[in-house]
Amino acid sequence: MRFQHFAMAATFCSSALGKTADPATNLAIRDVVNAFSFAVDTRPVPEFNSIFTQDAVLNLTIPGSQQTGIDNINKYLITLLTQFETQHSFGTQNVDVNADGTGATAITSFIGSFWDVSHSPPLYAQFCQQFNDTLVKTKGQWHISHKVVKFLTPSLGNLTLS
């Protein structure tokens, strides 16, 4: 019974906000957005190939971070992720699907934590951040075609990201 109420609430929230997606579509899109954070935090870099389109654009809004194409995104993230341990703690998320059901935008607020464990004690930074994702549906699957990561607050901690 609890899940029935959850499904009704999800449908109500979507329709109340003017969304065109059913709960299953919303969850499928959220799964892709969440998969990016899990891949960053746990480091299975090959996962990025199933998350992004081949011609995707990634912009972390730090110098030199804008990358185009899955190969460039993979190379950049492999290099960047060797510098830090990370943890993404999600907050609110909003999904808006285009009327034709082939495109969507998702905004996700989260706290991003970074540790540079090569120092003793480790250097640390924490930010309130936001993902702004554009997604497309191809062959029945959702993929991120454009991802911008915004930093909403100054860093808490002593680590500088570059």
N, C-alpha and C positions, 0 to 999 in steps of 0.2 A: 504494500500500500504506500509506503514511504516513497518508493521510486516513481509511482504513478503521480504523486503530488509534485515531485521534482520535475518530471517531464512536463506537467502542466505549467509549473512555474517558469521553466525554461521557455516554453512556447509563449507564455504571456509576456515575459521580459523581452523576448525577441520582437513580438508584434507591437508591444507598447513603445519600443524604441524605433519602430519603423523598419525593422529588419525583414528581409525576405527569405531567410534561411530557416529550414526546419532544424530541430535539435540535433539530428544525426549529422547534418552538414556542418553546423557550428562545432560539434565535437571533432569532426574530421579535420577541420581547419585548425582548431586549437591543438590537436595532436601534432600537426606539422610544426607549428610555432614552438610548442614545448619540446619537440624532438631536437630542435636546434640547441636549446639550452642544455639538454641532457648530453648531447654530443660534445658540446664545449666542456661541460663539467667532468665527463667521464672519458673523454678523448678518443672515442672511436671515429676518427676523422672520415673513414669511408662512408659513414652515415650521411655526410653532407651531400653526397651524390644523389641520395634519394629525397633530400629536403629541398634543394634548389633546382631551378631550371638550368639548362646548359648555359644560357646567356644571362644569368642572374647578375644583379648588382648588389654589392654589400658595402655599406658605409658605416663604420663605427664612430665617425665624427672625431677621430684623433688623427693627427698628421700622417699621411701616407696610407690611410686605411681603406680608401675607396678602391674596390676591386671589381672587375667585370669578368664574367665567365667562371664556370665551376672550377676549372683547373687553377686559375689565379686565386680564387677564393680559398681552395684547399691549400695551396702553397703558402698563402699569407697566414691562414689560421694555424697551420702546422708550426710555422716560425714563431708566431705570436704566443701560442699556447705553451711553448717550451719555457717561457719566462715566468708563468704564473700558475698557481692553483686557483680554481674559481668555484663559486657557488652562486647560482641564481635562485632567488626566493621570490616567487610570483605573488603579485597582488591582483589588481583588477584587470579584466580583459574584456575587450569589445570587438565583436566580429560583425562586419557588414558585407553581405553578399550582393553582387550586382543582380539586377532584375533577370538577366538571362542565365544566371547560375554558373557562369564560366569564369568569373573573376571575383575577388574579394579583397577587403582590407581588414587588417587586424591591428589593434593597438593594445599593447600589453605593458602594464606598469610592473616594475620589479625592483628588488634591491640586489645589486651586483657586488659581490665580495671578491677581492683579489688578494692573494698572498704570494710574495716572492720568498720562497723557502731557502734560497741560496744564501740568505743573510741570517745571522744569529744575534738577536731574535729575528724572526721573519718580519719583513716589511709588509704592511697591510693597508688596503684602501677599501672603502665602501661608498657606494653611490646609490642614490635613487635614480633609476634609469627608466627608459621606455623604448620598446620595440615598435617601430612603425613598419608593418609588413604589407606588401602587395602580393597577392597570390593568384595563381591561375590554375584552372582544372584542365588537365590533359590526360587523355586515356583513362578517365575515371578517377584520377588521383590529384590531390592538391599539392602544389609546389610553390615555394617562395620565389618570386621573380625580382623583387626589390626589397631589401632590408636596410633600414636606417636605425641605428642605435643612438638614442639621445641621452645625454647626461643632464639630469634635472637639478642636481645639487652639487656643491663643491665636495671634494673628497673628505671623508672622515678617515684619518689614518695618516701614515707617513710614506706611502708608496705613490710614485708618480707614474702614470701610464703614458707610454709613448711608442 
